[in-house]
């Protein structure tokens, strides 16, 4: 009986994972040196429009891109990269980019690179990710993401942009959620796109090594650490809840913290919706 129950549980999980990524799989850009490189386009908005494909990309670390990856990068017409990592974090794994790519570092909230001991301590606090997405991270959101949206406003019609961090999941996930939200993509779709990083990053062998190391440091099992680190819809919901609590709306947040008002939002919709 236990085996039957376990089999059913695994089957149900498989269906759930498939449902979670089915609408994002077509956006994946196959790279040899990155695992979570995706197009943000293709999603329908609440008013029936669609986010344009081939204009705005998101990724995990891109310091190990191969020569073939650089060709793909150029083929996608990506001319601007916005990096959300901290200064030291970026120095330790410098982006590998085609010549003449515009690179902008936006390290707000990531100034200190956590040690393994720091991460072990964070993991023992089951609310650390929830706080990072909420009131703990709120002071940094405007400064961190302002440059991205300024660049999006000025990006030329024949050019594309990429934003990324190390895992392409937290800082990058929040940026993608803001971009899709301001264009009018439904919340449930934003959440599905957000948690899809769990699937893509599971293919990264570095992740298993990280879980093993953190397990030794913290005394937690690898399964417990994986559960702690897993992206969940409530994290991105808390991100928006914190913004709405302080500013009243995402639109007000854009206006107050990034100087992007109704006119600029209209431009973003004109440029990135069809």
C-alpha positions as CSV (number, residue, x, y, z in Angstrom):
1,X,0.0,0.0,0.0
2,X,2.8,2.4,0.9
3,X,4.4,1.8,-2.5
4,X,1.1,2.5,-4.3
5,X,0.7,5.8,-2.3
6,X,4.3,6.8,-3.1
7,X,3.8,6.0,-6.8
8,X,0.7,8.1,-6.9
9,X,2.4,11.0,-5.1
10,X,5.3,10.9,-7.6
11,X,2.9,10.8,-10.6
12,X,1.0,13.7,-9.2
13,X,4.2,15.7,-8.6
14,X,5.2,15.0,-12.2
15,X,1.9,16.4,-13.5
16,X,2.3,19.4,-11.3
17,X,5.8,20.1,-12.5
18,X,4.7,19.7,-16.1
19,X,1.8,22.1,-15.6
20,X,4.2,24.5,-14.0
21,X,6.6,24.8,-16.9
22,X,4.5,23.9,-19.9
23,X,3.9,27.6,-20.8
24,X,7.5,28.7,-20.1
25,X,9.4,25.8,-21.8
26,X,9.0,27.4,-25.3
27,X,10.8,30.5,-24.0
28,X,13.9,28.7,-22.9
29,X,17.1,29.8,-24.7
30,X,19.4,26.7,-25.0
31,X,22.8,27.7,-23.6
32,X,25.8,25.5,-22.8
33,X,26.9,27.7,-20.0
34,X,23.6,28.8,-18.4
35,X,20.6,26.9,-17.2
36,X,17.9,29.5,-16.6
37,X,18.2,31.7,-19.7
38,X,14.6,32.6,-20.8
39,X,12.6,35.0,-22.9
40,X,10.1,37.0,-20.9
41,X,7.7,37.4,-23.8
42,X,4.8,35.4,-25.1
43,X,2.5,35.8,-22.2
44,X,-1.1,37.1,-22.6
45,X,-2.2,40.2,-20.7
46,X,-5.6,40.7,-19.1
47,X,-6.7,42.9,-22.0
48,X,-5.9,40.3,-24.6
49,X,-2.5,41.6,-25.8
50,X,0.8,39.6,-25.7
51,X,4.2,40.4,-24.4
52,X,6.6,40.6,-27.4
53,X,9.0,37.8,-27.8
54,X,12.7,38.4,-28.5
55,X,13.1,41.7,-26.7
56,X,13.7,41.1,-23.0
57,X,15.5,38.1,-21.6
58,X,16.4,36.9,-18.1
59,X,19.1,34.5,-16.9
60,X,21.2,33.0,-14.2
61,X,25.0,33.5,-14.2
62,X,26.5,34.0,-17.6
63,X,30.2,33.9,-16.7
64,X,30.6,30.4,-18.3
65,X,29.0,31.1,-21.7
66,X,30.7,29.1,-24.5
67,X,31.7,30.5,-27.9
68,X,28.5,29.0,-29.3
69,X,26.5,30.7,-26.5
70,X,28.1,34.0,-27.5
71,X,26.9,33.5,-31.0
72,X,23.4,32.8,-29.7
73,X,23.6,35.9,-27.6
74,X,24.4,38.0,-30.7
75,X,21.8,36.3,-32.8
76,X,19.2,37.4,-30.2
77,X,20.4,41.0,-30.7
78,X,21.1,41.4,-27.0
79,X,23.1,44.6,-26.7
80,X,22.5,45.6,-23.0
81,X,23.0,43.5,-19.9
82,X,21.7,44.6,-16.5
83,X,23.4,42.6,-13.6
84,X,21.7,42.6,-10.2
85,X,24.6,40.9,-8.4
86,X,26.7,42.7,-5.7
87,X,30.1,44.2,-6.6
88,X,32.2,41.4,-5.1
89,X,29.8,38.8,-6.4
90,X,30.2,40.1,-9.9
91,X,34.0,40.3,-9.6
92,X,34.2,36.6,-8.6
93,X,32.4,35.5,-11.8
94,X,32.6,38.2,-14.4
95,X,30.0,38.0,-17.2
96,X,31.3,36.6,-20.5
97,X,29.8,38.9,-23.1
98,X,30.2,39.6,-26.9
99,X,32.3,42.7,-27.7
100,X,30.5,46.0,-27.5
101,X,27.8,44.8,-25.2
102,X,26.7,47.5,-22.7
103,X,27.0,46.2,-19.2
104,X,25.4,47.8,-16.1
105,X,25.8,46.6,-12.5
106,X,22.9,47.3,-10.1
107,X,24.1,45.9,-6.8
108,X,21.5,47.5,-4.4
109,X,20.8,45.1,-1.6
110,X,23.6,42.7,-2.6
111,X,26.6,44.7,-1.4
112,X,27.8,42.0,0.9
113,X,28.5,38.5,-0.5
114,X,27.3,36.0,2.1
115,X,29.7,33.4,3.3
116,X,28.8,29.7,3.7
117,X,28.4,30.4,7.4
118,X,26.0,33.2,6.7
119,X,23.9,31.0,4.5
120,X,23.9,28.3,7.1
121,X,22.6,30.8,9.6
122,X,20.0,32.1,7.2
123,X,18.7,28.6,6.5
124,X,18.0,28.0,10.1
125,X,15.6,31.0,9.9
126,X,12.7,29.6,7.9
127,X,11.5,33.1,7.1
128,X,14.7,34.5,5.6
129,X,13.5,34.3,2.0
130,X,10.0,35.6,2.9
131,X,11.6,38.6,4.5
132,X,14.0,39.2,1.6
133,X,11.0,39.4,-0.7
134,X,9.1,41.6,1.7
135,X,9.9,44.3,4.2
136,X,13.5,43.3,4.5
137,X,14.2,43.8,0.8
138,X,11.8,46.7,0.3
139,X,14.4,49.5,0.8
140,X,16.4,48.2,-2.1
141,X,13.8,47.5,-4.8
142,X,13.6,51.0,-6.3
143,X,17.3,51.5,-6.5
144,X,17.9,47.9,-7.8
145,X,15.4,48.0,-10.6
146,X,15.3,51.6,-11.7
147,X,18.1,51.3,-14.2
148,X,16.5,48.2,-15.8
149,X,13.3,50.1,-16.6
150,X,15.1,53.2,-17.8
151,X,17.0,51.0,-20.2
152,X,13.8,49.3,-21.3
153,X,12.3,52.8,-22.1
154,X,15.3,53.7,-24.3
155,X,16.0,50.4,-25.9
156,X,15.9,50.6,-29.7
157,X,13.4,48.7,-31.8
158,X,16.0,46.4,-33.3
159,X,17.8,45.7,-30.0
160,X,17.2,43.3,-27.0
161,X,18.1,43.4,-23.3
162,X,19.1,40.8,-20.7
163,X,18.9,41.1,-16.9
164,X,20.3,38.5,-14.6
165,X,21.8,37.6,-11.2
166,X,23.6,34.4,-10.0
167,X,20.7,32.0,-10.0
168,X,18.3,34.0,-12.1
169,X,15.6,33.2,-9.6
170,X,15.3,35.8,-6.7
171,X,16.5,39.2,-7.8
172,X,15.9,38.3,-11.4
173,X,12.5,36.8,-10.5
174,X,11.4,40.0,-8.8
175,X,12.5,42.0,-11.8
176,X,10.6,39.8,-14.2
177,X,7.5,39.9,-12.0
178,X,7.6,43.7,-12.0
179,X,8.0,43.8,-15.8
180,X,5.1,41.4,-16.5
181,X,2.9,43.0,-13.9
182,X,3.3,46.5,-15.3
183,X,2.4,45.2,-18.7
184,X,-0.8,43.6,-17.4
185,X,0.1,39.9,-17.2
186,X,-2.2,38.1,-14.7
187,X,-0.8,37.3,-11.3
188,X,-1.2,33.5,-11.6
189,X,0.8,33.6,-14.9
190,X,3.5,35.7,-13.2
191,X,3.7,33.1,-10.4
192,X,4.0,30.2,-12.8
193,X,6.8,31.9,-14.7
194,X,8.5,32.7,-11.4
195,X,8.5,29.2,-9.8
196,X,9.6,27.6,-13.2
197,X,13.2,28.5,-12.1
198,X,13.0,25.6,-9.7
199,X,12.8,23.2,-12.6
200,X,15.5,24.8,-14.8
201,X,18.0,25.3,-12.0
202,X,17.6,21.7,-10.8
203,X,19.6,20.8,-14.0
204,X,22.6,22.8,-12.8
205,X,25.1,20.4,-11.1
206,X,26.4,23.4,-9.1
207,X,23.1,23.4,-7.1
208,X,23.7,19.9,-5.7
209,X,27.2,20.8,-4.6
210,X,25.8,23.9,-2.9
211,X,23.1,21.9,-1.1
212,X,25.8,19.4,0.1
213,X,28.1,22.1,1.4
214,X,25.3,23.9,3.2
215,X,24.1,20.7,4.7
216,X,27.5,20.2,6.3
217,X,27.6,23.8,7.6
218,X,24.1,24.0,8.9
219,X,23.4,20.5,10.1
220,X,20.2,20.4,8.0
221,X,19.7,17.6,5.5
222,X,20.0,18.4,1.8
223,X,16.2,17.8,1.4
224,X,15.5,20.3,4.1
225,X,17.8,22.9,2.5
226,X,16.2,22.3,-0.9
227,X,12.8,22.8,0.6
228,X,13.9,26.0,2.3
229,X,15.4,27.4,-0.9
230,X,12.6,26.4,-3.3
231,X,10.7,29.2,-4.9
232,X,7.0,29.3,-3.9
233,X,4.2,31.5,-5.1
234,X,3.8,33.1,-1.6
235,X,7.2,34.6,-1.9
236,X,6.4,36.7,-5.0
237,X,3.0,37.4,-3.5
238,X,4.8,38.8,-0.4
239,X,6.9,40.9,-2.8
240,X,3.9,42.6,-4.3
241,X,2.1,42.8,-0.9
242,X,5.0,44.7,0.6
243,X,5.0,47.1,-2.3
244,X,1.3,47.6,-2.2
245,X,1.3,48.1,1.6
246,X,3.9,51.0,1.4
247,X,3.0,52.6,-1.9
248,X,-0.7,51.6,-2.5
249,X,0.0,50.1,-5.9
250,X,2.8,48.9,-8.1
251,X,2.1,51.9,-10.3
252,X,2.7,54.2,-7.4
253,X,5.9,52.3,-6.6
254,X,7.2,52.9,-10.2
255,X,6.3,56.6,-9.9
256,X,7.9,57.3,-6.5
257,X,10.9,55.0,-6.5
258,X,11.8,54.9,-10.2
259,X,10.4,58.2,-11.7
260,X,8.3,56.1,-14.1
261,X,4.7,57.5,-14.3
262,X,1.6,56.8,-16.4
263,X,3.3,58.3,-19.5
264,X,6.4,56.1,-19.2
265,X,4.2,53.0,-18.5
266,X,2.3,53.7,-21.6
267,X,5.6,53.7,-23.5
268,X,6.6,50.4,-22.0
269,X,3.3,48.9,-23.1
270,X,3.7,50.3,-26.6
271,X,7.2,48.9,-26.9
272,X,6.7,45.5,-25.4
273,X,3.1,44.5,-26.1
274,X,1.5,43.5,-29.4
